[in-house]
Amino acid sequence: MTQTLRTLFWLGVFLALYSYFLYPLLLTLLRRRGGRATQSPSGLPPLTVIVTARNEERRIQEKIENTLALDYPPDLLEIIVASDASTDATDEIVGRFAARNVRLVRSAERKGKEHAQGLAIQAARTELLVFTDTATRLRPDALRLLAEDFSKPEVGAISSEDELVSAEGEVRGEGAYVRYEMWLRRLESDAGGLVGLSGSCFAVRKSVVSERWRTDTPSDITVALLCAQAGLRAISDGRVKGMYQDLKDESKEFERKKRTIIRGMTAVWELRESLHPARGLFAFQVWSHKIFRWLVPVGMLLALAASAALARDDLLYRALLIAQLAAYAAAGCAYLSVTARRMMPLRIALFFFVANIATAAAMWDFLRGVRIVTWNPSQR
């Protein structure tokens, strides 16, 4: 019995730590590097920017103006606003820009973000598509950089990197977790390709998605998986920043995380052929980044329960139990105290535990058959 508990403890430790720590180390050994292709201004391809909106009258005009101000030849750029059956003044505001090559594609019924994006894909006149959210602002050179990346024929999609800004538009410290995720994304990009893109801004070849677009899975993960299935790579370009503000109501962050994880699980399940060993390195990355990340709460519970059972008679496991309880206590202090949250180690502990509680809740809902297609946009 004791040996079984020890085995369960170390299995739990492996599940809890593999995706966050061991997987990135393995990626550093597997990554490959290649020089960026260069492209002259005369070689710029036509682009379609697709902005998805649901009742965005408060910020859709600013988003359109930001997109029109990007440094790209107007005759090579079309802008489509995909309205998910907006019921406010969003569609009317978009109509004011019709003379500037901005088109409205409206869903007659509210069927979710991906349904609206699918309508825009069919309406797009170009092969290269750039998806971006209403809350996201792009730097002037964003489209030129994306076009440069597409000059490599093996590239099927490109992801921006997230950058948080203040209400005044100043760049903020993204936080340890966002910096970690962007670093991990670069490692994946240099290995077998991204297993998920940034929803704030990403680009894809229309030929990759036009025939296999899904309205029931998140587009940022679906596009990455479809690229791999098409024999192409999704890459990250750290020069392209998708800038957006923090959530106004931080209390809604838990529900946002849970929703995002449920939708991610749905994508991997519906496109589970990406998990097949025949997919090689990319399948390894999907298992490591997605499946094992979702198993972290299971590992945490296994390690806690097994060490608690062993602590009475084994000094080592007593110390390991105390260390775990101390980490939980640190997260609890950060949750209860604003002052404690200002301390980086406590803030990281809180984020880690909240993220994994959200993962456990999402796993439970997913296994019960919960699927999420429509929701109200986060207020930023």
N, C-alpha and C positions, 0 to 999 in steps of 0.2 A: 504493500500500500504506500509506504514512504517513497519508494522509488517512482511509483506512478505519479505521486504528487509533485515530486521534483521534475519529472518529465513535463508535466502539465505547466509547471511554473515557467520553465525555460521556453516551452512552446509559446506561452503567453508573452514572455519578454520578446521573443522573435517577432511575433505578430504585431506587437505594439511599436517596435522600433524599426523593422525592416524597411517599410515604405519611406519613412522620414530620413533614415540615416544610411543604412546599408545600400539601398537602391541607388542613391546619388553617387556613392563611391564606386559602384559597379559601372555606372554610366560614364564616369570619368575615364574608365579603361576602354570603353566601347565607342566613345565619341570620335567623330571624324570631322575634319575641317577642310574647307575649300574656299578659295578666294571668291569674293563677290564679283558678279558680272557687272560690267559697266555699260551704260546705255546713253547715247547722245540724245539731246533734246529732239532732234529730228526723227528719232526712232520711237518716240513715245506712242504707246498703243491707246486706242479708245477705252474708256472706263465708264462703268455705271456705278454710282454710289447709291446704295439702298438704305434708307433711313426708316426704321420701323417705329410706328407711333400708335399709342392708344390714349386718347384724351390728353394730348400734350399741348393744349393751347398756351400754356404758360411759358413754354420754352422752345416750341417748334420753329418760330421765326428766327430766334438766335442761332439755332442749329443749322438752318438753311443758309443763313448769312455766313456762318463760319465755314460751311462747305463751299459756298460760292467764292469765298476769299482764298481758298487753297491755291497754291501755285501750280496750276495745270491749265493747258490750253482749253479755253471754253468750247471750242469746236470739237474737242475730243472727249468731252465730259457731259454725261447726262446724269441727272439726279432724280431718283424716284423715291417718293415718300409712300411707304406701304402702311395704310391706315387700317387698323384692326377694328373696323366698324365704330370709329370714334363718334361720340355723341355730343361733343362740345364743338368749339369753333376751330378745331385742328384742320379739318379739310378745307374750310373757307380760307384760312390763313395760307395754306399751301397754294391754293388757287391764285393768290396774288402774285406768285412768282412764276406763273406759266410762261410769261414772255422771256424768262431767263433759263429756259430749258429744264425747268423743274416740273415733273409730272406727278400726279396723284394716282395711285392704284389703291382702290378701296375694296375691302372685303364687305360683302353685303351683310354678313352675319359675323358676330364675334366668335372666332374659332381659334384665337391664339396667335402669338407672335410668328411662329413658323408657317402657319397657313398664309398670313399676310406676306411673309417673305417669299413663299412659293409663288404667289400671284405676281410679285415683282420680278422674280427670276424669269417667268414666262414672258413678261412684258419687256424685259431688258433687250437692248439692241446690240450689246457688245458681248464679247467672250469673257472679259475680265470684270468680275463683280466685287465691289467693296461694301461690306455690311457694317453699319455703325448704329449705335443707340442715340436717342435724342439727347441724353444727358452727357454724351461724350463730346469733348472738343479735341480737334486735331491740329497739329502744328502745320504751318504752310507747306512744308516739303513732304508731307506724309504720302500723298498720291504718287509723287515722282519716285520716292523710295520703294513703294510697293511695285510700281511698274518696272523698276530696275531689277527687283527680285524675280519677277516673272520672266525675265529674259533667259533664265535658266530653265530649260525644258522639263527637267525632272521635278520642278517645284509645282505642286498643285494648289497649295494654299499658303498664306502668310498670316501670322498673328502679330498684332501690336503687343506692346507691354503696357501694363496698367501704371498709371501715375495719379495719385491723389492730389487734389488741389484744395485750397481754402475757398471760402465764399468770395474772397477778393481776387481769386485767380492765381494765387501764389502757390508754387509747388510745396507740398508738405512731405515730411518723412513718412514713407509708405507704411512703416511698421515692419517688424521683423518677419511676420508671416508673408506679407506681400513680396518683400525682397527675396525671401526663401523661394517662393513659388516662381518668381521670374528667373532666378538662378537655375532652378530645376528645369524650367522650360527651355532655357538655353542648352542645357546638357542634353535633353531629349531631342532638341532640334539638330544637334550635332551628331546624334546617334541614329536611331531609326526613324526619327520624325516625331512631331508633336502628337500626343494622344488627346489633346483638347486645346482649343484656341481661346483667345480673350473675346468675350462677348461684346466688349466695348468697341472693338474694331478688328475685323479680319477680312481677308480677301481670298477669292477662290476662282478657279476657272469654271465657267458655266458648264462646260462639257462634263465636268466631274459630278455635278449635282443635278442637272436638269432632268435626268431620267429617273433618279433615285431619291429625290428630295422627300423628306418625311415631315409630316406636320405634328407628329406625336412625340418627337424627341428633340432635345435642345440642339440648335443648329451649330453651336460652337464645338460640340463633341462630334456630332454627326458628320460634319465636314471633314474633320481630321480622320475619322474612321473610313469615310468614303475615299479619301485621297489614297490611303494605304491600299484599299481594295482595288484601286485603279492603277496601282503600281507607281504612284507618285508620292512625294513627301510634303508634309506640312511643316513649315519652318517658322521660327520666331525671328523677328527683326527688332532688336533693341533700340534702333534709331527711330522707330515709329512708336510714338507714345499716344495712348488713349487716355486723355485726362478727364477726370470726373471727381465730383465732391463726395465726401462721406455721406452716409445716410443721416437725414435730419433726426430721425427717431431711432436711436441705437437699440431700443428695446425690441425692434422688429428684426434685428440682425439674426436672431436664432431661427425665426421662421423662414427668413431668406436662405439661410444655410441649409435648412432641412429641405426646402423646396428645390434648391439647386442640386442637392445630393439625390433626391428621388428622381429628378429628371436625368441626372447622369447615369443612375442605375438603369433607368428605362432605356437609354441610348445603348449602353453596353449589352443589355439583354437582347434588344431587338436587332442589333448588329453584332451578335456574339460570334460570328465567323471570324471576327478580328482576334478572338482569343485562341484560335486554332494554332497548334504548334507549327503548322505549315507556313504561318505568317512570320516565323522566325523572330528576329530582333524586335519587330514592332509588337508582336503578341506578348513577348516578354515585358515590354514597357506597359502595355495595357494591364496585364496582370499585376505588375508591380505598383503602378501609379494609381490604378482604380480599385481593383479587387482587394489587394492587400491594404490599401488605405482605408477601405470600408470595413476591414476586419480588425482595425486597431482597437475599437471598444471591446471586442471579444477577447483580444489579447490582454487588455487591461484588467478585465474581470477575472480571467484565468489566473493571471499573475497575483492579483490581490487575494483571491480565494485560496489558492494553493499555498502562498506564503503564510497566510493566516493559520492554515491547518498545520503547517510545519513549524511555526514560530515557537511553540511551547517547548519543543525538545531539540531545537537546532538554532544555535546562536547566529549563524549566517543568515538564515531565512527570517529570524527575528529582526535583524538589522535591515534586511531588504524590505520587510513589512513596514518598519518605522519610516524608512525613506519614502515609500509610497504614500503613507499616511501624511507625511510632512508635505509632499507635493500637493495632495488634495487639500490640506489645510491652507497652503499658500494660495491656491486658487479661490478657496472660500473667503480668505481675507481680502483678496482683490475684488471679489464680487460684492462684499459688504462695505468696503471702504474706498472712497475716492482717493484718499491719500495713498493707500496701499497700491492702487492701480497705477500710480505714477512711477512705481518702482518696476523697472524693466523685467526682472525675473518673475515677479508676481503677475505682471500683466501677461507675460508669455504663458505662465501656468494657467491663468484663467482662460485665455484664448484656446489653449490646447484642450482643456477639459470641456469647455462649452462646445467647441467644434466636434468633439467626439460624442458628447451627449446628443447633439443634433444628428450625427451620423447614426447613432443607435436608434433614435426615434425615426429617422428616415428609413432605415433598414426594416424596422417593424412595419411601417406604413406600406413600404414597397411589397413586402411579403404578403401583406393583407390585400394587395391589389390596388392600392392607391396610385393613381397616375395624375399628373398635373399638366394641363395644356394651356389654361388661361389663368391670369392673375393680374392684379393691379400693379402698375409700375412703381418701383421704389421711389420715394420722395427724397431728392438730394438738394 
